[in-house]
Amino acid sequence: MAQMNMLQAVNNALHIAMDADEKVMIFGEDVGHFGGVFRATSNLQEKFGRGRVFNTPLTEQGILGFANGLASQGSFPIAEIQFADYIFPAFDQIVNETAKWRYRSGGQFDVGGLTIRTPYGGGIAGGHYHSQSPEAYFAHCPGIKIVIPRNPYQAKGLLLASIRDPNPVLFMEPKRLYRASVGDVPEDDFQLPLGKADVVKEGRDITLLAWGAQMEIIERAAEMADKDGVSCEIIDLRSIMPWDVNTVCESVMKTGRLLINHEAPLTGGFAAEIASTVQDKCFLYLESPIARVCGLDTPYPLAHEKEYMPDHLKTYEAIKRTMNY
């Protein structure tokens, strides 16, 4: 084990992946000698050379178009989009090419070796162009997996699994956790399963569900609720697509209540998909309506970032409302 923050864990995973397979390549805006805006790719170009770690022009559509071409020819490209907010110029390449490549060829060829890394989310005073959480846009498109880690251990294990998964993966890193804390991470090569939620804490009264940086939020809210005698079961979804329906529904059938927390705006957020599925499968077990604690339906506000965030206090109040329904 070694102590790492999330950035170090990501960097360590990239080193391991490139060491293990010479077909792994990393590229994006400023990822070369500079190491990217957050330094996630530091020292990779020095070790593996400019042929495998290199800068691209400032064109997200070009980055993903190039990545699709490489992946279709058997390489394992890791394309970095500097901020998730800037992934939208590449939206057509991702949803119309990356996600559909295998289907349109009848399985004869694919871009399954492609991994897209991008930092997402707020909490760093980044304003409306550096704080968005766009996971729900891509969850609507079959053919691509979406993975979000909550700590350094998961960042390394899930990233290595994403790089080696036979499907294209959008790997979204909560940027406010990059240097927020350190944790024990195995120095060796290891993987964590994609599509499998993690039951962080068992409870009996209500299920709290989140992913990424919002896990810390629901854990703080659960500590407050515990003082009121409310036993919270805490689940980290980890994979948005595919998401672990069975684990979530088994928990809800036990507790009878569900609260979903995510940083993206409420309307059309992925919590709505989860709530719809759970009420379909667990309707007779529910003791109260499914609660959603999410961001506001507004562009991400710099001056009112604290008001926008679905924090532990909003979550705690929603727990009380759900328990008292």
C-alpha positions in Angstrom: 0.0 0.0 0.0 1.0 3.6 -0.6 -0.6 6.9 0.4 -2.0 8.7 -2.7 -4.4 11.4 -3.5 -6.8 11.0 -6.4 -4.4 12.6 -8.9 -1.6 10.4 -7.9 -3.8 7.3 -8.1 -4.9 8.3 -11.6 -1.3 8.9 -12.6 -0.1 5.6 -11.1 -2.9 3.7 -13.0 -1.8 5.4 -16.3 1.8 4.4 -15.7 0.8 0.8 -15.0 -1.4 0.6 -18.1 1.3 2.0 -20.4 3.9 -0.3 -18.9 1.7 -3.3 -19.5 0.8 -2.6 -23.1 2.6 -0.6 -25.7 -0.6 0.0 -27.6 -1.9 2.3 -24.8 -1.5 6.0 -25.8 -2.5 9.2 -24.0 -3.3 12.5 -25.7 -5.2 15.7 -25.1 -4.7 19.4 -24.5 -1.5 20.0 -22.6 -1.1 16.4 -21.4 2.5 16.1 -22.6 5.4 17.7 -20.8 3.1 20.0 -18.9 1.1 17.1 -17.4 -2.3 18.5 -18.1 -4.0 21.4 -16.3 -4.3 19.3 -13.1 -1.0 17.4 -13.6 -2.7 14.0 -13.9 -0.3 13.0 -16.7 2.9 14.3 -15.2 6.1 12.4 -16.1 4.4 10.1 -18.6 5.9 11.7 -21.6 9.3 11.6 -20.1 9.0 7.9 -19.5 7.1 6.7 -22.6 8.1 9.3 -25.2 6.3 11.8 -27.4 5.0 9.0 -29.7 2.7 7.7 -26.9 2.0 10.8 -24.8 1.4 14.0 -26.7 -0.5 17.2 -27.0 -3.3 17.8 -29.4 -4.8 21.0 -30.9 -7.5 22.6 -29.0 -10.3 20.7 -30.7 -12.3 18.3 -28.7 -14.1 16.9 -31.8 -10.7 16.2 -33.3 -9.4 14.5 -30.1 -12.3 12.1 -30.1 -12.3 11.6 -33.9 -8.6 10.7 -33.7 -9.2 8.4 -30.7 -12.0 6.6 -32.5 -9.7 6.0 -35.4 -6.9 4.7 -33.2 -9.2 2.4 -31.2 -10.8 1.0 -34.4 -7.3 -0.2 -35.5 -6.5 -2.0 -32.2 -4.8 0.7 -30.1 -5.9 1.6 -26.6 -6.2 5.4 -26.7 -6.8 7.4 -23.5 -8.2 10.7 -24.6 -8.3 13.5 -22.0 -10.9 16.2 -22.2 -9.5 19.0 -20.1 -12.8 19.9 -18.4 -16.1 18.0 -18.8 -17.7 21.3 -19.7 -15.7 21.2 -23.0 -16.8 17.7 -24.0 -19.8 19.0 -25.9 -17.9 19.8 -29.2 -17.1 16.1 -29.2 -20.6 15.0 -28.4 -21.3 13.9 -32.0 -18.2 11.8 -32.1 -19.0 10.1 -28.8 -22.7 9.4 -29.3 -22.8 8.8 -33.0 -19.4 7.1 -33.5 -17.9 5.8 -30.3 -21.1 4.4 -28.9 -22.4 3.0 -32.2 -19.2 1.6 -33.9 -19.7 -2.0 -32.8 -23.5 -2.0 -33.6 -23.2 -0.5 -37.0 -20.7 -3.1 -38.1 -22.6 -6.0 -36.8 -19.8 -6.7 -34.3 -17.1 -6.9 -37.0 -15.2 -4.0 -35.6 -15.4 -1.7 -32.6 -13.6 1.0 -30.6 -13.8 -0.9 -27.3 -10.3 0.1 -26.4 -11.1 3.8 -26.0 -11.2 5.5 -22.6 -12.2 9.1 -22.2 -10.9 10.8 -19.1 -12.4 14.1 -17.9 -12.6 16.1 -14.7 -16.1 17.1 -13.8 -18.2 18.9 -11.1 -18.0 22.0 -9.0 -16.8 23.1 -5.6 -13.6 24.8 -6.9 -15.1 28.3 -7.7 -14.7 27.5 -11.4 -17.9 29.2 -12.6 -20.4 27.9 -15.1 -17.8 26.7 -17.7 -15.6 24.7 -15.3 -18.1 23.1 -12.9 -20.7 21.1 -14.8 -21.7 17.5 -14.2 -22.9 16.2 -17.7 -23.1 12.4 -16.9 -26.8 12.2 -17.7 -26.3 13.4 -21.3 -24.2 10.4 -22.1 -26.2 7.9 -20.0 -29.0 8.3 -22.6 -26.8 6.8 -25.3 -26.4 3.0 -25.4 -22.9 1.6 -26.2 -20.7 3.5 -23.8 -20.0 2.9 -20.1 -19.8 5.8 -17.6 -17.6 5.4 -14.5 -17.1 7.8 -11.5 -14.7 7.1 -8.6 -15.1 8.5 -5.1 -11.6 8.2 -3.7 -8.0 7.4 -4.7 -8.4 3.6 -4.3 -11.4 3.5 -6.6 -9.8 5.9 -9.0 -6.9 3.5 -9.7 -8.9 0.3 -9.7 -11.8 1.6 -11.8 -9.5 3.4 -14.3 -7.4 0.3 -14.9 -10.7 -1.7 -15.4 -12.0 1.0 -17.7 -8.9 0.9 -19.9 -9.1 -2.9 -20.2 -12.8 -3.1 -20.6 -13.9 -4.3 -24.1 -16.3 -1.3 -24.4 -15.6 2.4 -24.7 -15.7 4.1 -21.3 -16.2 7.7 -20.2 -14.2 8.0 -17.0 -15.3 11.1 -15.0 -13.1 12.3 -12.2 -14.5 14.6 -9.5 -12.0 17.4 -9.7 -12.7 18.8 -6.2 -11.4 15.5 -4.8 -8.1 15.5 -6.8 -6.1 16.8 -3.9 -8.7 16.9 -1.1 -7.4 13.9 0.8 -5.1 10.8 0.6 -5.8 7.2 1.2 -4.3 3.7 1.0 -3.9 2.5 -2.5 -2.2 -0.8 -3.6 1.0 -0.1 -5.6 0.4 -3.2 -7.6 -1.9 -3.6 -10.6 -5.5 -4.2 -9.6 -9.0 -3.7 -11.0 -12.4 -3.0 -9.5 -15.6 -4.3 -11.3 -17.5 -1.9 -13.5 -21.2 -1.8 -13.2 -21.2 -2.9 -9.5 -22.3 -0.5 -6.8 -20.4 -0.4 -3.4 -22.5 -0.7 -0.2 -20.4 1.6 2.0 -22.5 1.3 5.1 -25.4 -1.0 6.0 -28.6 0.5 7.6 -32.2 -0.3 8.2 -34.3 2.9 7.7 -33.4 4.6 4.5 -31.0 4.1 1.5 -28.8 7.0 0.5 -27.4 6.8 -3.0 -24.8 9.0 -4.7 -21.5 8.9 -6.7 -18.2 10.7 -6.9 -17.7 13.7 -4.6 -21.3 13.6 -3.4 -20.5 10.4 -1.4 -18.8 12.6 1.2 -22.0 14.7 1.3 -24.4 11.8 2.0 -22.0 10.3 4.6 -22.0 13.6 6.5 -25.8 13.8 6.3 -26.0 10.2 7.5 -23.9 11.1 10.6 -26.4 13.8 11.4 -29.3 11.5 10.9 -27.7 8.9 13.1 -27.9 11.3 16.1 -31.7 11.3 15.5 -31.8 7.5 15.6 -32.1 7.1 11.8 -30.1 4.2 10.4 -28.9 5.0 6.9 -27.7 2.5 4.3 -25.1 4.2 2.1 -24.4 3.1 -1.5 -21.9 4.4 -4.0 -23.2 3.8 -7.5 -19.7 4.0 -9.0 -20.9 3.1 -12.5 -23.7 5.3 -14.1 -23.9 3.0 -17.1 -24.5 0.2 -16.6 -25.8 0.9 -13.1 -26.3 -1.7 -10.5 -30.1 -2.1 -10.3 -30.1 -5.2 -8.2 -27.9 -3.8 -5.4 -30.0 -0.6 -5.2 -33.3 -2.4 -5.3 -32.3 -5.0 -2.7 -31.4 -2.2 -0.4 -34.6 -0.3 -0.9 -36.7 -3.4 -0.3 -34.9 -3.6 3.0 -35.2 0.0 4.1 -38.4 1.1 2.3 -37.0 4.5 1.5 -34.6 6.0 -1.0 -32.8 9.3 -1.3 -30.6 10.1 -4.4 -28.1 12.9 -4.3 -26.2 14.2 -7.4 -24.6 17.5 -8.2 -26.1 17.9 -11.7 -29.4 19.9 -12.0 -32.6 18.1 -10.9 -34.5 18.1 -14.2 -33.4 15.3 -16.4 -30.6 14.2 -14.0 -29.7 10.6 -13.7 -31.5 10.4 -10.3 -34.8 10.5 -12.3 -33.9 7.3 -14.2 -33.0 5.6 -10.9 -36.2 6.7 -9.2 -38.3 5.5 -12.1 -36.7 2.1 -12.1 -36.8 1.7 -8.3 -40.5 2.6 -8.1 -41.3 0.1 -10.9 -39.4 -2.7 -9.1 -39.9 -1.8 -5.5 -43.3 0.0 -5.4 -44.9 -2.3 -2.8 -41.9 -1.9 -0.5 -41.8 1.9 -0.5 -42.8 3.7 2.8 -42.4 7.2 1.3 -41.8 8.9 -2.1 -38.3 8.6 -3.5 -36.4 11.8 -2.7 -33.9 13.6 -4.9 -31.4 16.2 -3.6 -29.7 17.7 -6.6 -28.3 20.8 -8.1 -30.5 23.7 -9.2 -32.0 24.1 -12.6 -29.8 27.0 -13.5 -26.4 27.5 -15.1 -23.7 26.8 -12.5 -23.5 30.1 -10.5 -20.1 31.3 -9.4 -21.4 33.8 -6.9 -23.9 31.4 -5.5 -22.0 28.2 -5.6 -22.8 27.3 -2.0 -26.5 27.8 -2.6 -26.4 25.7 -5.7 -24.7 22.7 -4.2 -26.8 19.8 -2.8 -24.9 19.8 0.5 -25.2 17.7 3.6 -27.7 20.1 5.2 -30.1 19.9 2.3 -29.6 16.1 2.3 -30.2 15.9 6.1 -33.5 17.9 5.8 -34.6 15.6 3.0 -33.9 12.5 5.2 -36.1 14.0 7.9 -38.9 14.7 5.5 -38.7 11.2 4.0 -38.7 9.6 7.5 -41.6 11.7 8.6 -43.8 11.2 5.5 
